[in-house]
Amino acid sequence: MAKCIGILTAGGDSPGLNAAIRAVGKSLLHYNIQLLGFRDGFEGLVYDKTMHLNNDDLSGILTAGGTVLGTSRTKPQKMPVGKNIMDMTDVIVENYKKHQLDALICIGGGGTHKSALKLKEKGLNIITIPKTIDNDIACTDNSIGFDTALRIATDAIDSLHSTASSHKRIMLVEIMGHRAGWLTLGAGLAGGADVILIPELPYDINNVANAILQRSREGKRFSIVPVAEGAVSKAEALLFAQAAARKEKATSKKDKEKSKIELENLWLARTGNTLRIAQKLEELTGQETRVTILGYLQRGGKPSPSDRILATKLGNACVDLIRKRQFGYMVASKGQDIEPVPIEEVAGKLKLVPQDHPWIKSARETGISFGV
Ligand code: F6P
């Protein structure tokens, strides 16, 4: 029977992380199994920064945003140590053994799943819980934090309507989501947007302007345009596709690294994209345009009821797997059920919005333009 389980939260924080930690801890208590927290993501495992999570520590955290454990984007396999980047996975293995852990639960998104796979390959008993406001984790319908962020972004769009209408403006609202458009599409659909720009459907700025001008001809006084932080124009999409193809073809380590840097630079060059779109739209339409960047507000504050329920179900499912000694899985949300999915099937994959997704179809049928 298991005696002690480790837990950490890694990557960007998400509302609902504490609800998951609490659910794991409370479920383990039933079986007299201890929970040991590691601080600040994988850093805690490398530097042995721990936090006891007894019954009292688990009280009062269900509704709190952020993570009581702290988090970081540090990858154990590529960790900055002084001036060097080092593989610290062996140090993690030592600390795992030192604490006599029976399993380690890693709560995180895309990056966390890659790191978790490395630790699984080192022979550790790993279970992961999917969390990210971006909703881009493969093999799961949903991830902790998405619903809360969706509400925050939708509320923001709701609020923009009255000021947009009063001033007869085009209102751009930049929404997070990394390379995926789930949050922007969902909030745009729920908030009654007029044009939605997402990475999965590269836009042509002239088509965006034409959709707005058409609205003006129909007597509409304003336009609401949610823009995903990863939205790309058709020209940019081509550059990304060409760089990705070069990365795919690269055979030597040097060429692979070079094309990876090329892709990262292309991504960085897009900083300020929403502001540039606004400027261009003002030029093309002659209409006053304003930008709101929601930023970290989308990740802050208390989790929604759905996220609390999801986090609790996923936390409980982890403990079921531990009791059955089934390790090496992500607990995935599939409809109303939770199913284990091998970490290999999740790591390194990205769940983007499929072009034929029902949300895209609904948006089109209600007259929303994607500027394609
Ligand atoms: O992955 C969650 C997320 O909020 C993305 O939407 C965003 O691109 C990124 O994190 C921001 O990262 P950081 O917290 O490192 O600035």
Boltz pocket constraint, residues with backbone or C-beta under 6 A from the ligand:
constraints:
  - pocket:
      binder: B
      contacts: [[A, 12], [A, 13], [A, 73], [A, 109], [A, 132], [A, 133], [A, 134], [A, 176], [A, 177], [A, 178], [A, 229], [A, 299]]
      max_distance: 6.0
